Amino acid sequence: MARFIFRFDEGPETAVDVESIAEAKCEAVRFAGRLICDSAERFWDAAGFQLEVTDEDGLLLFTLQMIGTEAPAIRKTSR
């Protein structure tokens, strides 16, 4: 098992133990999805979120960048 560290913007770090970088990428997508759902209002009003994934030594392995953009038509009805 390898340990991967997830850093979501300015939030706390989360450590995940999985077998490979491929599994870490899948878990990062799941993790980001949960965080977006938990902060949906802020997500749609923000410029975007970033999730960085490093190894235990702090080496950056990959980054997920997420941007949610509402169309003008939905902005009128959702506020």
N, CA, C and O atoms as a MOPAC input file, in Angstrom:
PM7 MOZYME 1SCF
protein

 N      0.83800 1    -1.19700 1     0.00000 1
 C      0.00000 1     0.00000 1     0.00000 1
 C      0.87100 1     1.24400 1     0.00000 1
 O      1.93900 1     1.28400 1     0.61100 1
 N      0.39700 1     2.22800 1    -0.68400 1
 C      1.07300 1     3.52200 1    -0.70300 1
 C      0.13300 1     4.56100 1    -0.10500 1
 O     -1.08800 1     4.44200 1    -0.20100 1
 N      0.70900 1     5.56200 1     0.50100 1
 C     -0.08300 1     6.63600 1     1.09400 1
 C     -0.03200 1     7.86200 1     0.18900 1
 O      1.03600 1     8.30100 1    -0.24000 1
 N     -1.21400 1     8.39900 1    -0.08800 1
 C     -1.36500 1     9.59900 1    -0.89500 1
 C     -2.05300 1    10.65600 1    -0.04800 1
 O     -2.96600 1    10.35100 1     0.71900 1
 N     -1.61300 1    11.89900 1    -0.19000 1
 C     -2.16100 1    13.00300 1     0.59300 1
 C     -2.97700 1    13.89100 1    -0.33300 1
 O     -2.48800 1    14.34700 1    -1.36700 1
 N     -4.23300 1    14.13300 1     0.05100 1
 C     -5.12900 1    14.99600 1    -0.71200 1
 C     -5.19500 1    16.34700 1    -0.02000 1
 O     -5.45700 1    16.43200 1     1.17900 1
 N     -4.95400 1    17.40000 1    -0.78900 1
 C     -5.05700 1    18.78200 1    -0.28100 1
 C     -6.07600 1    19.51500 1    -1.14400 1
 O     -5.86900 1    19.70900 1    -2.34200 1
 N     -7.17100 1    19.91700 1    -0.52400 1
 C     -8.25900 1    20.58500 1    -1.23300 1
 C     -8.22400 1    22.05200 1    -0.89700 1
 O     -8.60000 1    22.45000 1     0.20600 1
 N     -7.77000 1    22.87600 1    -1.85000 1
 C     -7.62300 1    24.31600 1    -1.63300 1
 C     -6.94900 1    24.57800 1    -0.29100 1
 O     -5.85800 1    24.06900 1    -0.03600 1
 N     -7.57900 1    25.35500 1     0.55600 1
 C     -6.99100 1    25.71800 1     1.84700 1
 C     -7.41400 1    24.77600 1     2.97400 1
 O     -7.04500 1    24.99100 1     4.12800 1
 N     -8.17000 1    23.75500 1     2.65700 1
 C     -8.70900 1    22.85600 1     3.68000 1
 C     -7.66700 1    21.91500 1     4.26000 1
 O     -6.49800 1    21.94000 1     3.87700 1
 N     -8.11500 1    21.08700 1     5.19100 1
 C     -7.20200 1    20.13100 1     5.82900 1
 C     -6.77300 1    19.03200 1     4.86600 1
 O     -7.45200 1    18.75200 1     3.87800 1
 N     -5.65000 1    18.42200 1     5.16600 1
 C     -5.14700 1    17.30900 1     4.36500 1
 C     -5.88200 1    16.03100 1     4.74400 1
 O     -6.33000 1    15.86500 1     5.87800 1
 N     -5.99600 1    15.13900 1     3.77800 1
 C     -6.57700 1    13.81400 1     4.01500 1
 C     -5.62800 1    12.78400 1     3.43200 1
 O     -5.21500 1    12.90000 1     2.27800 1
 N     -5.28100 1    11.77900 1     4.22000 1
 C     -4.39700 1    10.71100 1     3.75300 1
 C     -5.23500 1     9.51700 1     3.31800 1
 O     -6.20400 1     9.14600 1     3.98200 1
 N     -4.84900 1     8.91700 1     2.19000 1
 C     -5.55200 1     7.75900 1     1.64800 1
 C     -4.50900 1     6.69700 1     1.32500 1
 O     -3.49800 1     6.98500 1     0.68400 1
 N     -4.75600 1     5.48300 1     1.76700 1
 C     -3.86700 1     4.36500 1     1.47600 1
 C     -4.50100 1     3.48700 1     0.40500 1
 O     -5.55300 1     2.88700 1     0.62500 1
 N     -3.85000 1     3.41300 1    -0.76400 1
 C     -4.30800 1     2.57100 1    -1.87500 1
 C     -3.09500 1     1.92400 1    -2.52700 1
 O     -1.95300 1     2.23400 1    -2.18700 1
 N     -3.35200 1     1.03000 1    -3.46000 1
 C     -2.28500 1     0.23900 1    -4.07300 1
 C     -1.45500 1     0.96900 1    -5.12800 1
 O     -0.27800 1     0.66000 1    -5.31200 1
 N     -2.06700 1     1.94700 1    -5.82900 1
 C     -1.36300 1     2.51600 1    -6.97500 1
 C     -1.81400 1     3.95100 1    -7.22900 1
 O     -2.78900 1     4.42600 1    -6.64600 1
 N     -1.08300 1     4.62700 1    -8.11100 1
 C     -1.47900 1     5.97800 1    -8.51900 1
 C     -2.82000 1     5.92500 1    -9.24600 1
 O     -3.64100 1     6.82800 1    -9.08600 1
 N     -3.05200 1     4.88600 1   -10.03700 1
 C     -4.34000 1     4.75800 1   -10.74100 1
 C     -5.49700 1     4.71300 1    -9.73600 1
 O     -6.52100 1     5.36200 1    -9.94600 1
 N     -5.34100 1     3.95900 1    -8.65800 1
 C     -6.37900 1     3.90500 1    -7.62800 1
 C     -6.49100 1     5.23700 1    -6.90000 1
 O     -7.58900 1     5.65000 1    -6.52700 1
 N     -5.37000 1     5.90700 1    -6.69700 1
 C     -5.39500 1     7.22200 1    -6.05100 1
 C     -6.15700 1     8.22800 1    -6.91500 1
 O     -6.87300 1     9.07900 1    -6.38700 1
 N     -6.00800 1     8.13600 1    -8.22400 1
 C     -6.73900 1     9.03200 1    -9.12000 1
 C     -8.24400 1     8.80100 1    -9.01200 1
 O     -9.01400 1     9.75900 1    -8.95100 1
 N     -8.66500 1     7.54800 1    -8.98700 1
 C    -10.09900 1     7.24700 1    -8.82300 1
 C    -10.61200 1     7.75800 1    -7.48600 1
 O    -11.68500 1     8.35800 1    -7.41600 1
 N     -9.85700 1     7.52500 1    -6.43600 1
 C    -10.28200 1     7.98700 1    -5.10800 1
 C    -10.29900 1     9.51500 1    -5.04500 1
 O    -11.14900 1    10.08800 1    -4.36400 1
 N     -9.38800 1    10.17700 1    -5.73500 1
 C     -9.36600 1    11.63900 1    -5.76100 1
 C    -10.63800 1    12.19200 1    -6.40900 1
 O    -11.18700 1    13.19200 1    -5.94700 1
 N    -11.10100 1    11.54700 1    -7.46800 1
 C    -12.34200 1    11.98100 1    -8.12000 1
 C    -13.52600 1    11.79400 1    -7.17300 1
 O    -14.37700 1    12.67700 1    -7.06600 1
 N    -13.58700 1    10.65600 1    -6.48600 1
 C    -14.66500 1    10.42500 1    -5.50600 1
 C    -14.60400 1    11.46100 1    -4.39200 1
 O    -15.62300 1    12.04500 1    -4.02200 1
 N    -13.42000 1    11.68400 1    -3.86600 1
 C    -13.20000 1    12.63800 1    -2.77500 1
 C    -13.63000 1    14.04200 1    -3.19200 1
 O    -14.32800 1    14.72900 1    -2.44700 1
 N    -13.21200 1    14.46400 1    -4.38600 1
 C    -13.57000 1    15.79600 1    -4.88300 1
 C    -15.07500 1    15.91500 1    -5.06600 1
 O    -15.65700 1    16.95600 1    -4.76000 1
 N    -15.70300 1    14.86900 1    -5.55700 1
 C    -17.15700 1    14.88700 1    -5.72500 1
 C    -17.88400 1    15.08600 1    -4.41600 1
 O    -18.83800 1    15.86000 1    -4.33800 1
 N    -17.43400 1    14.38300 1    -3.37800 1
 C    -18.05900 1    14.54200 1    -2.04800 1
 C    -17.86700 1    15.96100 1    -1.53700 1
 O    -18.79900 1    16.55300 1    -0.99300 1
 N    -16.67900 1    16.51200 1    -1.70400 1
 C    -16.41900 1    17.86900 1    -1.23400 1
 C    -17.25000 1    18.90000 1    -1.99500 1
 O    -17.75800 1    19.85200 1    -1.40300 1
 N    -17.38500 1    18.71000 1    -3.28900 1
 C    -18.20500 1    19.63100 1    -4.07600 1
 C    -19.65600 1    19.56600 1    -3.62000 1
 O    -20.30200 1    20.60100 1    -3.46000 1
 N    -20.17100 1    18.36700 1    -3.41000 1
 C    -21.55900 1    18.24200 1    -2.94200 1
 C    -21.73600 1    18.87400 1    -1.57300 1
 O    -22.75200 1    19.51800 1    -1.31100 1
 N    -20.76700 1    18.69800 1    -0.70900 1
 C    -20.85400 1    19.25900 1     0.64100 1
 C    -20.78800 1    20.78400 1     0.64600 1
 O    -21.27700 1    21.41900 1     1.58000 1
 N    -20.19600 1    21.37000 1    -0.37400 1
 C    -20.08400 1    22.83100 1    -0.44200 1
 C    -20.60400 1    23.34300 1    -1.78000 1
 O    -19.99100 1    24.21000 1    -2.40300 1
 N    -21.73500 1    22.80200 1    -2.21500 1
 C    -22.26800 1    23.09800 1    -3.54600 1
 C    -22.50800 1    24.58200 1    -3.78100 1
 O    -22.17000 1    25.09500 1    -4.84800 1
 N    -23.07700 1    25.27400 1    -2.81900 1
 C    -23.35500 1    26.70000 1    -3.03400 1
 C    -22.07000 1    27.47700 1    -3.25300 1
 O    -21.99400 1    28.32500 1    -4.14200 1
 N    -21.07000 1    27.19000 1    -2.45200 1
 C    -19.79300 1    27.88500 1    -2.59600 1
 C    -19.10400 1    27.50100 1    -3.90400 1
 O    -18.47500 1    28.34300 1    -4.54400 1
 N    -19.22000 1    26.23700 1    -4.30000 1
 C    -18.59800 1    25.76900 1    -5.54100 1
 C    -19.12000 1    26.54100 1    -6.74200 1
 O    -18.33200 1    26.97700 1    -7.58100 1
 N    -20.43500 1    26.71900 1    -6.84000 1
 C    -21.02200 1    27.37700 1    -8.00600 1
 C    -20.77400 1    28.87200 1    -8.00100 1
 O    -20.87800 1    29.50700 1    -9.05100 1
 N    -20.45100 1    29.45500 1    -6.86000 1
 C    -20.16700 1    30.88600 1    -6.78400 1
 C    -18.67800 1    31.20000 1    -6.87200 1
 O    -18.29900 1    32.36300 1    -7.00900 1
 N    -17.83900 1    30.18500 1    -6.79500 1
 C    -16.38500 1    30.39600 1    -6.74600 1
 C    -15.78100 1    30.31900 1    -8.15300 1
 O    -16.42900 1    29.90500 1    -9.11500 1
 N    -14.55800 1    30.72100 1    -8.22900 1
 C    -13.83100 1    30.63700 1    -9.49500 1
 C    -13.43000 1    29.20100 1    -9.79900 1
 O    -13.07900 1    28.89300 1   -10.93800 1
 N    -13.47200 1    28.32100 1    -8.81500 1
 C    -13.11700 1    26.92500 1    -9.00500 1
 C    -12.40000 1    26.37800 1    -7.79100 1
 O    -12.03500 1    27.11600 1    -6.87600 1
 N    -12.20800 1    25.08800 1    -7.79900 1
 C    -11.50700 1    24.39800 1    -6.72700 1
 C    -10.33700 1    23.63200 1    -7.30200 1
 O    -10.30700 1    23.31300 1    -8.49100 1
 N     -9.37900 1    23.34000 1    -6.44900 1
 C     -8.22200 1    22.56200 1    -6.86400 1
 C     -7.91000 1    21.52600 1    -5.79600 1
 O     -7.86900 1    21.84400 1    -4.60700 1
 N     -7.69300 1    20.29200 1    -6.21800 1
 C     -7.29900 1    19.20700 1    -5.33900 1
 C     -5.92100 1    18.73900 1    -5.78600 1
 O     -5.74900 1    18.26300 1    -6.90800 1
 N     -4.94100 1    18.88100 1    -4.89700 1
 C     -3.58500 1    18.40700 1    -5.19500 1
 C     -3.36200 1    17.08400 1    -4.47900 1
 O     -3.80500 1    16.89800 1    -3.34500 1
 N     -2.67900 1    16.17900 1    -5.14000 1
 C     -2.36400 1    14.88200 1    -4.56000 1
 C     -0.85600 1    14.70800 1    -4.57700 1
 O     -0.20500 1    14.82700 1    -5.61600 1
 N     -0.31600 1    14.42000 1    -3.39400 1
 C      1.12700 1    14.22400 1    -3.24200 1
 C      1.40000 1    12.84600 1    -2.64600 1
 O      0.49800 1    12.16700 1    -2.15800 1
 N      2.66700 1    12.45800 1    -2.70100 1
 C      3.06900 1    11.26500 1    -1.96600 1
 C      3.38900 1    11.67600 1    -0.52700 1
 O      3.23900 1    12.84400 1    -0.16700 1
 N      3.82200 1    10.73500 1     0.28300 1
 C      4.11100 1    11.01600 1     1.69800 1
 C      5.22200 1    12.03500 1     1.89300 1
 O      5.27900 1    12.71400 1     2.91800 1
 N      6.10800 1    12.14100 1     0.90100 1
 C      7.23100 1    13.07800 1     1.00000 1
 C      6.88000 1    14.48000 1     0.49900 1
 O      7.71500 1    15.38400 1     0.53900 1
 N      5.64500 1    14.65600 1     0.02700 1
 C      5.21700 1    15.96300 1    -0.44800 1
 C      5.42300 1    16.19500 1    -1.93700 1
 O      5.19100 1    17.30100 1    -2.42700 1
 N      5.85600 1    15.16500 1    -2.66800 1
 C      6.04600 1    15.29500 1    -4.11200 1
 C      4.67700 1    15.35900 1    -4.78700 1
 O      3.87300 1    14.43900 1    -4.63500 1
 N      4.40200 1    16.42800 1    -5.52800 1
 C      3.13200 1    16.57700 1    -6.23100 1
 C      3.04500 1    15.54000 1    -7.35000 1
 O      3.91900 1    15.46600 1    -8.21300 1
 N      1.97600 1    14.74000 1    -7.32100 1
 C      1.78500 1    13.69000 1    -8.31500 1
 C      0.78100 1    14.08200 1    -9.38400 1
 O      1.00300 1    13.83700 1   -10.56900 1
 N     -0.32600 1    14.69300 1    -8.96900 1
 C     -1.31600 1    15.17000 1    -9.92700 1
 C     -2.25600 1    16.16200 1    -9.25300 1
 O     -2.31900 1    16.25600 1    -8.02800 1
 N     -2.98300 1    16.89800 1   -10.08900 1
 C     -3.90100 1    17.92800 1    -9.62400 1
 C     -5.22400 1    17.79900 1   -10.36900 1
 O     -5.25200 1    17.59200 1   -11.58200 1
 N     -6.31300 1    17.92600 1    -9.62600 1
 C     -7.64100 1    18.03300 1   -10.23900 1
 C     -8.07500 1    19.48300 1   -10.12400 1
 O     -8.02300 1    20.06700 1    -9.04200 1
 N     -8.50000 1    20.06000 1   -11.22400 1
 C     -9.02200 1    21.42300 1   -11.20000 1
 C    -10.47500 1    21.35700 1   -11.63900 1
 O    -10.79000 1    20.81200 1   -12.69700 1
 N    -11.36200 1    21.91800 1   -10.81600 1
 C    -12.79000 1    21.83900 1   -11.07400 1
 C    -13.39400 1    23.23100 1   -11.10100 1
 O    -13.15800 1    24.04900 1   -10.21300 1
 N    -14.17700 1    23.48100 1   -12.13700 1
 C    -14.85700 1    24.76300 1   -12.27600 1
 C    -16.31700 1    24.47700 1   -12.61000 1
 O    -16.61600 1    23.72700 1   -13.53900 1
 N    -17.21000 1    25.07300 1   -11.85300 1
 C    -18.63800 1    24.95600 1   -12.14100 1
 C    -19.13500 1    26.28600 1   -12.67000 1
 O    -18.91400 1    27.32900 1   -12.05400 1
 N    -19.80700 1    26.25200 1   -13.81200 1
 C    -20.31500 1    27.48100 1   -14.41500 1
 C    -21.79600 1    27.31100 1   -14.71800 1
 O    -22.18700 1    26.42600 1   -15.47900 1
 N    -22.61500 1    28.16600 1   -14.11800 1
 C    -24.04300 1    28.14800 1   -14.41900 1
 C    -24.30900 1    28.99300 1   -15.65500 1
 O    -23.71000 1    30.05500 1   -15.82900 1
 N    -25.19300 1    28.52900 1   -16.50100 1
 C    -25.60400 1    29.29600 1   -17.67600 1
 C    -26.44400 1    30.49700 1   -17.22100 1
 O    -27.09700 1    30.42100 1   -16.18000 1
 N    -26.44200 1    31.58800 1   -17.96900 1
 C    -27.23200 1    32.75500 1   -17.58200 1
 C    -28.70400 1    32.44300 1   -17.31000 1
 O    -29.29700 1    33.03400 1   -16.40800 1
 N    -29.29700 1    31.53800 1   -18.06300 1
 C    -30.71600 1    31.20500 1   -17.88400 1
 C    -30.98100 1    30.60900 1   -16.50700 1
 O    -31.99600 1    30.92600 1   -15.88700 1
 N    -30.10100 1    29.76500 1   -16.02500 1
 C    -30.31300 1    29.14700 1   -14.71700 1
 C    -30.03300 1    30.13200 1   -13.58300 1
 O    -30.63000 1    30.03100 1   -12.51100 1
 N    -29.14700 1    31.06200 1   -13.81100 1
 C    -28.85500 1    32.06600 1   -12.78700 1
 C    -30.09600 1    32.87300 1   -12.44100 1
 O    -30.30100 1    33.22600 1   -11.28000 1
 N    -30.91900 1    33.16500 1   -13.42600 1
 C    -32.13800 1    33.94400 1   -13.19900 1
 C    -33.14900 1    33.18800 1   -12.36600 1
 O    -33.84600 1    33.78500 1   -11.54500 1
 N    -33.24200 1    31.85700 1   -12.56800 1
 C    -34.26500 1    31.07400 1   -11.87500 1
 C    -33.81300 1    30.51900 1   -10.54700 1
 O    -34.65400 1    30.19700 1    -9.70800 1
 N    -32.52500 1    30.39400 1   -10.32100 1
 C    -32.04700 1    29.75300 1    -9.09600 1
 C    -31.79400 1    30.73000 1    -7.96200 1
 O    -31.48300 1    30.29500 1    -6.85300 1
 N    -31.91000 1    32.00400 1    -8.18700 1
 C    -31.61300 1    32.97300 1    -7.12900 1
 C    -32.86000 1    33.57900 1    -6.58400 1
 O    -32.79700 1    34.41800 1    -5.68500 1

